[in-house]
Structures are given as structure tokens and as C-alpha cells.
Amino acid sequence: MNKDSKIYVAGHRGLVGSAIVKNLTSKGYTNLVTRTHAELDLTQASEVEAFFKAEKPEYVFLAAAKVGGIVANNIYRGEFIYNNLMIQNNVIHQSYLNNVAKLMFLGSTCIYPKKCPQPMKEEYLLTDTLEYTNEPYAISKIAGIKMCESYNLQYGTNYISVMPTNLYGPNDNFDLEKSHVLPALIRKIHLGSALMTKKWDLIRADLDKLPIEGVTGKATESDILAKLNQYGISLKNGEVQVEIWGSGRPMREFLWSEDMADACVFLMENRDFNDCYEPGSTEIRNTHINIGTGVDISIAELATLIKKKVGFKGNFSFNTDKPDGTLKKLTDVSKLNNLGWKHEVDLENGIQRMYDWYLSR
């Protein structure tokens, strides 16, 4: 990519896309194209076709997706598979029709089987049954990988698929119903700490910025307490307890979103599709690249680490009626490391950065 190449970042307001825009800008790229959902609905083929014909981007980062945590994935199954399939089908196909030089498709490591051997290598894709709670989302992302591979093989395009592990960072989603585990824990523990120390100004400011089911900081104390209790932040006899979904035993890997963005830009600048598989292969598959740290932590340990950073003095309870999901999900990042990139931000430092960002947003 040249510094003045026209680069379209789909999903530029999200956790992933905003980090990619920030990385590109910091490296001197000056011709970035973005559209909000209100300006361009990527599920609508006619709108995507008109956009590509008008803008003619040379490079595309496809970071737009419908995403959420375990509960959202399980409840909104139809929305997750439909929206993600439509977004990627439209963008990938129009990239081909409009001669995009290179495209990067971003997915997730939830593409791997529920009982996948650990750590998860790219070659383990489609070797067993998927985790039920996020199967529709995973199926859509697997379809995106195969679409990129198939277009490359039939049409000679240069599309790369990357599968990041669990991401966290600036512009994350802190909605307690729909967010992923790390931002949800940060917000719940922050609110629990404020409740423990009776800092109602902090609680009200938090709810004014991001209401919980319509409850803002202007609500009565009793209404706020009722809503917090509904989401597992309870006050009893002067002690605050924060509920954590599941047993706390599942192991998860977390990658700072700005590290992920750096990996994506590095690969777009320096690697092509033919770098993603062994030369001379008779069957070209599993060309996607895991992006992660190769290090994991239990949910209980994660909560304790956040508790330390926030300064929360209360207690945790584990609601085992809620699903754990896959017990261990650790990526094998040897392919990525061999291609020349390794992460920089460790989890403890990343959580501090995340919490600082949350407080200053």
C-alpha cells in the first residue's frame, strides 16, 4: 500500500475498525474512506454496489460485523448469521467486481470446534462440531474464509483472512446485555466499587453515559439499585457482590485491539495470499491466520486482576446456571509469528489502559 492509496475500512466505528483507522493514520496513510451504518447499509447489495462503483477503493479492511457475547449470540441467532453473511458477501463480491488490489477479512477464533485441540492451529478448522451458543456467527465467518479462498483460487484475487482472539480496547462495547466478558467485567466491577464506597456521583455519571435498559443517572436510588441487582451488582448489609456468569473456570485469551490492528496493517503491507499456505499444496485450505498472544487466563483470574486495577473491595459470586461456553480457547500463533509479527501489550498493562479509557470516555 502507498501512503495515498485509497483504503476503505468497513466498520470504522467499532472496536476493530477504529483501531485499524488509528493505526493507518499514525503510519501516514492519508486517503481513508469510511461510512457509518446510516450512510451505507452493508447488508444491502444495491447500496454496496453503488458505493464501490463511486469510490473505487484500492484496499479494503472488512471489519464490519454484528458481534456480541455468549447471551447475544445465543438469543439473536438469525440476526447474527443473516447480517454477517450479507455484509461479507456484498463487500467481498464488490471488491472483486471493482478490482480491489487486496482485501482483509476479519473473523474470530470462535470458528474452531468446541472440543478443538489446544492450542488451536489453523488446520483444525472444520474438524468437529462448533460451540452451540455461537454457531450461527461462526458459520458465517467460516463462509467468509472460504469465500476469500475461493475467489483467490478462481479469480486470482489477493484476499487474506485473519481470525483474532478475544479483543478488548478503546471503543469497546460496555452494554451489560450484549458486551463481551472483559468490558462487561470492567463495568460491573467499576459500578460495584462505586456502590461499595457510596460514590453515587460516579454511578449516575456512568448511567448517564450508557443507560442500562433506559435507566439513567437521573433515576431514583431504588430504581438504580434494582437495575444493578438485575445485572448482578448487589448491595446487602453494606457489602457489594458482583455476579460473574459461569463457573469462572473457562480459560480465555485476550489481545489488545491496537495490537490486533498493528498485525492487520503489517500483513496488508507485507504479506499476500500466497504467503498463507505451503507452496506446492495440492489442496489449498486453512489459509486464514490466527491473531493472538498464545497466552490465556481463567475468567476467575481475569476478574481478580480487574478487581485489583479498579480497587474493588467487595466479593464475587459465580452463577453456574449461566453457560461457560468452551472451557479452553487458546490460539496457536506460530503461523503469525513466522510471518513476522508478535504482540506487545500484555494483559495486565492492557486492562489498566482499558480502564483508564473507560473512565475518560
C-alpha positions in Angstrom: 0.0 0.0 0.0 1.2 3.5 -0.8 0.5 6.3 1.7 -2.0 7.9 -0.7 -3.7 4.6 -1.7 -7.5 4.7 -1.3 -8.3 2.4 1.7 -11.8 1.5 2.7 -12.2 0.5 6.4 -15.6 -1.1 6.8 -16.8 -0.9 10.4 -14.6 2.0 11.3 -16.6 3.0 14.5 -16.2 -0.4 16.1 -13.5 -1.8 18.3 -11.6 -3.4 15.4 -12.2 -0.8 12.7 -11.4 2.2 14.9 -8.1 0.6 15.9 -7.2 0.0 12.3 -8.1 3.6 11.3 -5.9 4.8 14.2 -3.0 2.6 13.1 -3.2 3.6 9.5 -3.4 7.3 10.3 -0.4 7.0 12.7 1.6 5.4 9.8 0.9 8.3 7.4 -1.9 6.9 5.3 -4.0 9.9 4.1 -6.7 8.6 1.9 -9.0 6.6 4.1 -12.7 6.0 3.2 -15.3 5.3 5.8 -19.1 5.2 6.0 -21.4 5.0 9.0 -24.2 2.4 9.0 -26.7 5.3 8.4 -24.7 6.3 5.3 -24.1 2.8 4.0 -26.0 -0.4 5.0 -23.6 -3.2 4.1 -26.4 -5.8 4.2 -28.0 -4.1 1.1 -26.4 -5.3 -2.1 -27.5 -2.3 -4.1 -26.0 0.2 -1.7 -22.7 -1.6 -1.5 -22.6 -1.9 -5.3 -23.2 1.9 -5.7 -20.5 2.7 -3.1 -17.8 0.6 -4.7 -18.6 2.0 -8.2 -18.4 5.5 -6.9 -15.4 5.2 -4.6 -13.2 2.5 -6.3 -11.1 1.7 -3.2 -7.8 0.0 -3.8 -7.6 -1.8 -0.4 -10.3 -3.0 1.9 -10.3 -3.9 5.6 -13.6 -5.8 6.2 -14.0 -5.2 10.0 -17.8 -4.6 9.9 -19.8 -7.3 11.6 -22.7 -8.0 14.0 -20.9 -9.1 17.2 -21.8 -9.8 20.8 -21.1 -12.1 23.8 -22.5 -15.5 24.7 -26.0 -14.4 25.5 -26.4 -12.1 22.5 -25.0 -14.8 20.1 -27.5 -17.4 21.5 -30.6 -15.1 21.5 -30.1 -13.3 18.2 -29.1 -16.3 16.2 -31.0 -15.4 13.0 -29.7 -11.8 13.0 -26.1 -12.9 13.6 -26.0 -15.4 10.6 -28.0 -13.2 8.2 -26.3 -9.9 8.8 -22.8 -11.3 8.8 -23.3 -13.3 5.7 -24.9 -10.4 3.8 -22.2 -7.9 4.9 -19.3 -10.1 3.8 -20.9 -11.5 0.6 -21.6 -7.9 -0.6 -18.2 -6.4 0.3 -16.1 -9.3 -1.0 -18.0 -9.7 -4.2 -18.0 -5.9 -5.0 -14.3 -5.9 -4.2 -13.8 -8.5 -6.9 -16.0 -6.7 -9.4 -14.2 -3.4 -8.8 -10.7 -4.7 -8.9 -9.7 -4.1 -5.3 -5.9 -4.9 -5.1 -6.1 -6.5 -1.6 -8.8 -7.2 1.0 -8.5 -8.4 4.6 -11.4 -10.3 6.0 -11.6 -10.3 9.8 -13.4 -13.1 11.7 -12.9 -14.7 15.1 -11.4 -17.8 16.7 -14.9 -19.0 17.6 -14.7 -20.6 14.1 -12.9 -23.6 15.7 -14.6 -26.7 17.1 -16.0 -26.8 20.6 -13.6 -29.6 21.5 -10.7 -28.3 19.5 -7.2 -29.5 20.5 -5.3 -26.8 22.3 -3.7 -24.5 21.3 -5.8 -24.1 18.2 -4.0 -24.4 14.9 -5.4 -23.1 11.6 -5.5 -26.7 10.4 -8.2 -27.6 13.0 -10.9 -25.7 11.2 -14.0 -27.9 10.3 -12.7 -31.0 12.1 -15.5 -31.2 14.6 -18.8 -29.7 16.0 -18.9 -26.0 16.8 -19.9 -24.5 20.1 -23.7 -24.3 20.0 -24.1 -20.8 21.5 -22.2 -19.0 18.7 -22.7 -21.5 15.9 -24.6 -19.1 13.6 -21.8 -16.4 13.9 -19.1 -19.0 13.5 -20.7 -20.5 10.4 -20.9 -17.0 8.8 -17.2 -16.4 9.5 -16.2 -19.8 8.1 -18.1 -18.9 5.0 -16.2 -15.7 4.7 -12.8 -17.5 4.9 -14.0 -20.0 2.2 -15.3 -17.1 0.0 -11.9 -15.4 0.2 -10.1 -18.6 -0.6 -12.4 -19.5 -3.4 -12.2 -16.1 -5.1 -8.5 -16.1 -4.8 -8.3 -19.5 -6.4 -10.8 -18.9 -9.2 -10.3 -15.2 -9.9 -6.7 -14.6 -8.9 -7.7 -12.0 -6.2 -5.5 -11.3 -3.2 -7.7 -11.6 -0.1 -6.4 -12.5 3.3 -8.4 -13.8 6.3 -7.4 -13.2 9.9 -9.0 -14.6 13.0 -8.3 -12.6 16.1 -8.8 -14.0 19.5 -10.9 -12.2 22.1 -10.2 -8.4 21.7 -10.5 -5.5 24.1 -9.6 -1.9 23.9 -10.8 1.7 23.2 -14.3 1.9 21.7 -15.3 -1.5 23.2 -18.9 -2.3 23.9 -19.8 -1.9 27.6 -23.5 -2.7 27.2 -24.1 -5.2 30.0 -26.5 -7.3 27.9 -24.5 -7.5 24.7 -20.8 -6.9 25.6 -18.0 -9.5 25.7 -16.7 -10.7 29.0 -13.8 -8.4 29.7 -15.6 -5.0 29.1 -18.6 -6.3 31.0 -16.5 -7.3 34.0 -14.7 -3.9 33.9 -18.0 -2.0 34.0 -19.7 -4.3 36.6 -16.7 -4.1 38.9 -16.4 -0.4 38.4 -20.1 0.1 39.4 -19.7 -2.3 42.2 -16.7 -0.4 43.6 -18.6 2.9 43.3 -21.6 1.3 45.1 -19.3 -0.1 47.8 -17.8 3.4 48.5 -21.2 5.1 48.1 -20.0 7.3 45.3 -23.3 7.9 43.7 -21.9 10.7 41.5 -19.8 8.1 39.7 -22.7 5.7 39.3 -25.0 8.4 38.0 -22.4 9.7 35.6 -21.8 6.1 34.3 -25.5 5.5 33.7 -25.9 8.9 32.0 -23.2 8.0 29.5 -24.6 4.4 29.0 -28.1 3.8 30.4 -29.0 0.2 31.4 -32.3 -0.6 29.8 -33.4 3.0 29.9 -32.3 3.6 33.5 -30.1 6.7 33.6 -28.3 8.6 36.4 -31.4 10.7 36.9 -33.4 7.7 38.2 -34.1 7.2 41.9 -31.6 5.3 44.1 -34.0 2.5 44.5 -34.6 2.2 40.7 -30.8 2.2 40.1 -30.2 -0.4 42.8 -32.9 -2.6 41.3 -31.4 -2.4 37.8 -27.9 -3.0 39.1 -29.1 -6.0 41.1 -30.7 -7.4 37.9 -27.3 -7.4 36.3 -25.5 -9.0 39.2 -24.3 -6.0 41.2 -26.0 -6.3 44.6 -25.7 -4.4 47.9 -26.5 -6.4 51.1 -25.7 -5.3 54.6 -23.1 -2.8 53.4 -21.3 -5.4 51.3 -21.3 -5.4 47.5 -21.3 -8.6 45.5 -20.6 -8.8 41.8 -22.0 -11.8 40.0 -19.9 -13.5 37.3 -21.6 -15.7 34.7 -20.5 -19.3 34.7 -18.1 -21.2 36.9 -15.1 -18.9 36.3 -13.1 -21.9 35.2 -13.1 -21.3 31.4 -9.7 -20.2 30.0 -9.6 -17.3 27.6 -7.0 -15.4 25.6 -7.2 -11.6 25.2 -5.5 -9.3 22.7 -5.3 -5.5 23.0 -7.2 -4.2 20.0 -4.4 -1.8 18.9 -2.0 -4.8 18.8 -4.5 -6.5 16.6 -4.7 -3.5 14.3 -1.0 -3.4 14.0 -0.9 -7.1 13.0 -3.6 -6.4 10.3 -1.7 -3.5 8.8 1.6 -5.4 8.9 0.0 -8.3 7.0 -1.6 -6.0 4.4 1.7 -4.1 3.9 4.0 -7.2 3.8 2.2 -10.4 3.1 -0.1 -11.8 0.3 -2.4 -14.8 0.0 0.3 -17.0 -1.4 2.2 -16.5 1.9 -0.6 -18.1 3.8 -0.2 -21.7 2.6 2.6 -24.1 1.8 4.0 -23.8 -1.8 3.0 -26.7 -4.0 -0.1 -27.7 -2.0 -2.5 -29.8 -4.0 -5.4 -28.7 -1.8 -5.3 -25.1 -0.6 -7.3 -24.6 2.5 -6.9 -23.2 6.1 -5.2 -20.1 4.6 -6.5 -17.9 7.4 -4.2 -16.6 10.1 -4.7 -16.6 13.9 -4.0 -13.3 15.6 -3.5 -13.6 19.3 -1.0 -13.8 22.2 -0.7 -17.5 22.7 -1.3 -16.9 26.5 -4.6 -17.5 28.4 -6.2 -16.8 31.8 -9.2 -18.2 33.6 -12.3 -15.9 33.9 -11.9 -16.0 37.7 -8.3 -14.9 37.5 -9.3 -12.2 35.0 -12.0 -10.9 37.4 -9.4 -10.8 40.2 -7.0 -8.9 38.0 -9.6 -6.3 37.1 -10.7 -6.1 40.8 -7.1 -5.2 41.7 -6.9 -2.5 39.0 -10.3 -1.0 39.9 -9.7 -1.1 43.6 -12.9 -3.1 44.3 -13.2 -4.3 47.9 -16.3 -6.4 47.5 -16.9 -10.1 46.6 -17.6 -12.2 43.6 -20.2 -14.9 43.1 -20.3 -17.4 40.2 -23.7 -18.1 38.6 -23.3 -21.6 37.3 -26.8 -21.5 35.8 -25.2 -19.4 33.1 -23.3 -21.1 30.3 -19.5 -21.4 30.4 -19.1 -21.9 26.7 -15.9 -23.7 25.6 -13.7 -24.4 28.6 -10.4 -23.5 26.8 -9.8 -21.4 23.7 -6.1 -20.7 23.1 -4.7 -19.8 19.7 -1.6 -21.2 18.2 0.1 -18.1 16.8 3.2 -19.7 15.3 2.0 -19.0 11.7 1.6 -15.3 12.5 4.9 -15.2 14.3 6.6 -16.9 11.4 5.1 -14.3 9.1 7.0 -11.6 11.1 4.6 -10.2 13.8 4.3 -10.6 17.6 2.1 -8.8 20.2 3.5 -6.2 22.5 0.8 -5.3 25.2 0.4 -7.9 28.0 -3.0 -8.3 29.7 -2.2 -6.5 33.0 -1.0 -3.4 31.1 -3.9 -3.7 28.7 -6.5 -3.8 31.5 -5.1 -0.7 33.0 -5.2 1.1 29.7 -8.8 -0.1 29.1 -10.0 1.1 32.5 -8.3 4.5 32.0 -10.0 4.8 28.7 -13.4 3.8 30.2 -13.1 6.5 32.9 -12.1 9.2 30.4 -14.6 8.4 27.6 
